[in-house]
Amino acid sequence: MRSVRRVLLIFAGCFGYIGLARAQELENVDPLVRPPPADRPLNEDEAEWIRKLESEKYDERQRAIDRLTSIASTRAIPHLLRLLATEERIVTIGVPDENAGGLRTAIGKIIASKHEESLAQLLGALESEDDTLRYHAAFWLGEIGPAARAIAERLRKRIKDPNACVRVEVAHALWEIEGIRESTVPILVEVVDREEPCSTRAINVLSLMKDEASDAIPALIRRVIRGPQTTRENIGRALTGMGPSAVQSLKALFQHENPLVRALAARTIGDIGIEACSASSVLTQALQDDDLQVIKEAARALGKVGGPAAIAVQGLTQLLKQKDGQLQRIALLSLASFGQAGATAIPEIIDALGSDDKELRLAALDVLEAMGAAAASALPHLIDMVVVQGNPLRGKVVRTIGALGREAASAVPLLKRLQNDPSVDVRIWSACALMKIEPEQREHLLAPILEQFVTSDERLKTTLIRAMGYLGDTAESAVPLLISAALEHDRPLIRHLAVVSLKAISLTSKQLRSVVDGLHHADPEVRRRAAYALGVIDQSATPETLLALSTGLRDSDAIVRLRCAVTLGSIPSGQEAISELNTLLNDRNSSVRLAARYALRKLTGSWPMVRDK
């Protein structure tokens, strides 16, 4: 084995030379696009660590990898690629073992540190006779993105590589580098249609391209029909990204004889969401399908796409009469999305409240809460559920009563008694319900709840934060506490719930500024949280906020840049930052570049072209 590694590494050493030769061939190219030649001399320390890569001992090889990564040794790239080739063959690309994953991490860090020096080394690997090396070279050139534009012409020569996996990575790299789909989508479609190796990877690349790859829809639909099921799931995600462009083709799949195909069509339409509302009639018809899974997926999708309520609610109501508990829960959750329009189903929903299935009762309560005052006829049944001690859903029932608003005035005496209930959850929700029914009681009911925010009990903390979102503008005085939790709490769930609750409250300019200030914090983690919060709150239209988000696009932290781009893409006034977003198309981080592309697509209605800096 040692001799095999030595031979492989000797061959790998050729790639540095090949890369230099290729770079020298570009001497007459415009200097603005010519990569600098990698002619830095190899120092003794670096050479020694490169030699240790051939060691039979795992620990010694790992130390060499760590050392070469720490000094960002671009000269080690071909050696690391060769070592990676021994760990992972072309047939297992995409399913890396632990060693291969560590090697890719090391290569990524080196390339991220020295993009330009890395180009010559990767160009050498791209010319290798080894499929795996060409594959990885193309992959890393795609990760570099527009900074690798100087060798895009060389990359294009590999678009007809004899290996399908290499062709896929070359197509992806060219899309990352130049942003041109015309030369890349046909290559990916060919691999998908012929079911060649790496067709799953081709599908995933098409998924990244979203509706920019809409030309691939016919080929993807053909693969959905042929299967197998694991491939269908990947294709479903790709078609979801293509949005409305895929809806018509998905609707046609409901005529297919295979129930797995019909179920996938329903699920994908649901994942597309409101943009697929034109499919609501097809989904409603699918509630009568012979296959139970198709019915479940259609019911779930109806709750996501919306559309004409009357017919959809009628179909979902019929499902509540079925004996399948999961189907009933799905129908209830979809009914909740129709709000007051689902009131005709209240008798069936009340029946579900008496079920032995706790999850079904919980789903029924969700629907009634979403209906608000329109569900007033259910109040007697809700009161009966509250008075039963030991009912684990008492807090949720009380919350639902409060959602009825003044229609639940007859429950006020009961809610006042519950202020002394042994359960802290019931006490909190009864106070909130009273504020919903009688807002004038806010002054003396809210203060005791806010005092409990100092708790270290995570479960209680989540209840308190959810309660503030439930109260909405009534909980305006809780905003500073929620902002603190959103930006500073160490638990992701707490931070997320705090942001969701902030979204339910109309923030003042001063309060919003407190979130914006997080974008200027010294700690990048706080800046990340602030950028995320502004994206969820969706109140980010002030000039000050837009300026902070635009500045965040230049942040030293990639995640901050990414989240600022996503947020700007989600608000109409983000159009004022189009120029700044365009600069991110040349960002060194591929995820940031992708976020900028998506944001610009939303704001301008068309996909941006990657342009020179």
Secondary structure, DSSP 8 states (H G I E B T S, - for coil): -HHHHHHHHHHHHHHHHHHHHHHHHTTTS-TTT----------HHHHHHHHGGG-S-HHHHHHHHHHHHHTT-GGGHHHHHHHHHHH--GGGTTS--HHHHHHHHHHHHHHHH-HHHHHHHHHHHHT-S-HHHHHHHHHHHHHHGGGGGGGHHHHHTTTT-SSHHHHHHHHHHHHHHH---TTTHHHHHHHHHTT-TTHHHHHHHHHHHGGGGGGGHHHHHHHHHH--HHHHHHHHHHHHHTGGGGHHHHHHGGG-S-HHHHHHHHHHHHHHGGGGGGGHHHHHHHTT-SSHHHHHHHHHHHHHH---HHHHHHHHHHHTTSS-HHHHHHHHHHHHHTGGGGGGGHHHHHHHHT-S-HHHHHHHHHHHHHHGGGGGGGHHHHHHHHSSTT-TTHHHHHHHHHHTGGGGGGGHHHHHHGGG-S-HHHHHHHHHHHHHH-GGGHHHHHHHHHHGGG---HHHHHHHHHHHHHHGGGGGGGHHHHHHHHHH-S-HHHHHHHHHHHHTS---HHHHHHHHGGGG-SSHHHHHHHHHHHHHH----SHHHHHHHHHHTT-SSHHHHHHHHHHHHHSGGGGGGHHHHHHGGG-SSHHHHHHHHHHHHHHHSS-------
